[in-house]
Structure formats: C-alpha cells, structure tokens
Amino acid sequence: MKPSEYHVTGILRDGRRLEVRALKAEDRDGLVAAAGRSSGKTLALRFFSPKRGFTEKEIEYYTNVDFASHVALVAVVEVAGKPLIVGGGRYIVAEPGRAEIAFTVEDAHQGRGIASLLLRHLITIARAAGLKELFAEVLPDNTPMLKVFERSGLPMTRKRERDAVHVTLRLD
C-alpha cells in the first residue's frame, strides 16, 4: 500500500474503533478544528511555545504533504455519528535514512493509545521507505510522549539537553 493510500482500523484502550489513515487535502478543516479543540498546554507541548492558531502558510505546510519526504497520518473516531479527526502524526525526512517524528492528540482523546497507534503505523511506513531512524525533540515535562516512545519496542536513546529531550528510535 502506498503511504498516500494508507488506511487501517484499530481499537482504542476504551474499546472504541479508530481509523488511522493518510492525511488528505480535504482534511484541512478537520485538522484546524482538532487544533482548535486542543488546549494551549497540548499545543505548547507539540510546538514548544504557546500557540492558539495557525497562519495560512502553516496550514498549507501541515496539510500539503508529499508522502515521500513528508508523511502524515490522522486518527479519526466517530463522535455523535460523524467522523472526527482527533489526532495526527507525521514524519519529515531530515537527511537520508533519518526523519523527525511528531504527534498531537486533542485533550479529550489523550490517554487512549492514539499516539502509540500512530507511531506504530508511521514506523511501518518509515521502514518501507528505507528509513533507519526516527527522532524527536520532546519537552522534558511531556512524560506521556516520552512513554509512548519507550513503549514502542524499538531500540531507543534519549539525551537530555537544556530545553528538550532528544529521542532516537532505531528501525533496523
């Protein structure tokens, strides 16, 4: 399956069905709405600074991915009978064989295993693309995200730096 056609379903810790699929151009409004439902703290943990909205240029960057050097997945659950984007994960190739990975899950859906599922599927795509490492910069107080990486089952290194924890996951 090509990354741009990626689509799987899974079950969350609370028993609800989750769809993990490739980000589509028509997801723009859903992605912006998911960010709008996220707290300032959640967005600060992801973007390393306070953030309450996105510029048009940022929205374009986050929604127009090529599925080669920039791969993005969304997590979709059904809420009140309608599909709702509640999280997303992506990797961006930084150099041959290595990509930076990042996630966001809106507050109401955190703690249900969504980031772990997104990570698992991004690992599948990254391996198929021949990547050898995924890395992330994580704020030291973002313990839930650090635990997601620790539970990935992959060899992991962490290096605490002044303002962040540098995490590297080996894919081979």
C-alpha positions as CSV (number, residue, x, y, z in Angstrom):
1,M,0.0,0.0,0.0
2,K,1.4,3.4,-0.9
3,P,1.7,5.8,2.0
4,S,-0.8,8.2,0.4
5,E,-3.4,5.4,0.4
6,Y,-2.6,4.2,3.9
7,H,-5.7,3.2,5.8
8,V,-6.2,0.8,8.8
9,T,-8.6,0.5,11.6
10,G,-7.8,-0.4,15.2
11,I,-9.4,-0.5,18.7
12,L,-8.5,2.0,21.4
13,R,-7.9,1.2,25.0
14,D,-11.5,2.2,25.8
15,G,-12.8,-0.2,23.1
16,R,-13.8,2.4,20.5
17,R,-12.9,2.0,16.9
18,L,-10.2,4.2,15.5
19,E,-9.3,4.8,11.9
20,V,-5.7,5.7,11.1
21,R,-5.3,6.9,7.5
22,A,-3.2,9.1,5.3
23,L,-3.9,12.9,5.6
24,K,-6.0,14.1,2.6
25,A,-6.2,17.6,1.2
26,E,-9.9,17.7,2.2
27,D,-8.9,17.1,5.9
28,R,-7.8,20.8,6.1
29,D,-10.8,22.0,8.1
30,G,-10.9,18.9,10.3
31,L,-7.2,19.3,11.2
32,V,-7.6,23.0,12.0
33,A,-10.7,22.1,14.1
34,A,-8.8,19.5,16.0
35,A,-6.1,22.0,16.9
36,G,-8.9,24.4,18.0
37,R,-10.2,21.7,20.4
38,S,-6.7,21.3,21.9
39,S,-5.7,23.2,25.0
40,G,-2.9,25.7,25.0
41,K,-0.8,23.2,27.0
42,T,-1.2,20.5,24.5
43,L,-0.2,22.8,21.6
44,A,2.7,24.1,23.6
45,L,4.0,20.6,24.2
46,R,3.8,19.9,20.5
47,F,5.1,23.3,19.2
48,F,7.4,24.2,22.1
49,S,5.7,27.6,22.5
50,P,2.3,29.0,23.2
51,K,0.1,28.6,20.1
52,R,-3.6,29.3,19.7
53,G,-3.9,29.3,15.9
54,F,-2.0,28.8,12.7
55,T,-1.1,31.1,9.8
56,E,-2.3,30.3,6.4
57,K,1.3,29.3,5.5
58,E,1.5,26.9,8.4
59,I,-1.8,25.3,7.5
60,E,-0.6,24.8,3.9
61,Y,2.6,23.2,5.2
62,Y,0.8,20.8,7.6
63,T,-1.8,19.8,5.1
64,N,0.1,19.6,1.8
65,V,2.3,16.5,2.2
66,D,4.1,14.6,-0.5
67,F,4.1,11.2,1.3
68,A,7.8,10.8,0.4
69,S,9.8,13.3,2.4
70,H,6.8,14.4,4.5
71,V,4.3,11.7,5.6
72,A,1.2,12.5,7.7
73,L,-1.5,10.3,9.2
74,V,-4.6,11.3,11.0
75,A,-6.6,9.5,13.7
76,V,-10.3,9.5,13.2
77,V,-13.0,8.4,15.7
78,E,-16.8,8.6,15.4
79,V,-18.3,11.2,17.6
80,A,-22.1,11.8,17.6
81,G,-22.3,9.6,14.4
82,K,-19.7,11.7,12.5
83,P,-16.0,11.1,11.7
84,L,-13.8,13.4,13.7
85,I,-10.1,13.9,13.4
86,V,-8.8,13.7,17.0
87,G,-5.0,13.4,16.4
88,G,-2.3,13.2,13.9
89,G,1.3,12.1,13.5
90,R,3.9,12.8,10.9
91,Y,7.5,12.4,9.9
92,I,9.7,14.7,7.9
93,V,12.9,13.3,6.4
94,A,15.8,15.4,7.7
95,E,18.5,13.6,5.8
96,P,18.8,10.2,4.0
97,G,17.7,7.5,6.4
98,R,16.5,9.8,9.2
99,A,13.3,11.6,9.8
100,E,11.8,13.7,12.6
101,I,8.6,12.5,14.0
102,A,5.9,14.4,15.9
103,F,2.3,13.8,17.2
104,T,-0.6,15.7,18.5
105,V,-3.8,14.2,20.1
106,E,-6.5,16.6,21.2
107,D,-7.1,16.7,25.0
108,A,-10.4,14.8,25.1
109,H,-8.8,11.8,23.5
110,Q,-5.5,11.6,25.2
111,G,-4.5,8.5,27.2
112,R,-6.4,6.1,24.9
113,G,-3.4,4.8,22.9
114,I,-3.9,7.0,19.9
115,A,-0.3,8.3,19.8
116,S,1.0,4.8,20.2
117,L,-1.1,3.6,17.2
118,L,0.0,6.5,15.1
119,L,3.6,5.7,16.0
120,R,3.2,2.1,15.1
121,H,1.8,2.9,11.6
122,L,4.4,5.6,10.9
123,I,7.1,3.1,11.8
124,T,5.6,0.7,9.2
125,I,5.7,3.4,6.5
126,A,9.2,4.6,7.5
127,R,10.6,1.0,7.3
128,A,9.0,0.5,3.9
129,A,10.6,3.8,2.8
130,G,14.0,2.5,3.9
131,L,14.4,4.9,6.9
132,K,16.8,3.7,9.7
133,E,16.0,6.2,12.4
134,L,13.2,8.4,13.7
135,F,14.0,11.2,16.1
136,A,12.0,13.7,18.1
137,E,12.6,16.6,20.4
138,V,10.3,16.3,23.4
139,L,9.9,18.8,26.2
140,P,11.1,17.3,29.5
141,D,7.7,17.6,31.1
142,N,5.9,15.8,28.3
143,T,6.1,12.5,30.2
144,P,3.2,10.9,28.2
145,M,5.0,11.3,24.9
146,L,8.3,10.0,26.3
147,K,6.4,6.9,27.5
148,V,4.9,6.4,24.0
149,F,8.5,6.3,22.6
150,E,9.7,4.0,25.5
151,R,6.8,1.5,24.8
152,S,7.5,1.4,21.1
153,G,9.5,-1.7,21.3
154,L,12.3,-0.1,19.3
155,P,15.9,0.4,20.5
156,M,15.8,4.0,21.9
157,T,18.3,6.5,23.0
158,R,17.5,9.7,25.0
159,K,19.7,12.6,25.5
160,R,18.6,15.3,27.9
161,E,19.6,18.7,26.7
162,R,18.9,22.1,28.2
163,D,15.4,22.6,26.9
164,A,14.5,19.2,25.4
165,V,14.9,15.5,25.5
166,H,16.3,14.2,22.2
167,V,14.8,10.8,21.4
168,T,16.1,8.5,18.7
169,L,14.4,5.3,17.7
170,R,16.3,2.7,15.6
171,L,14.2,1.0,12.9
172,D,16.6,-1.8,11.8
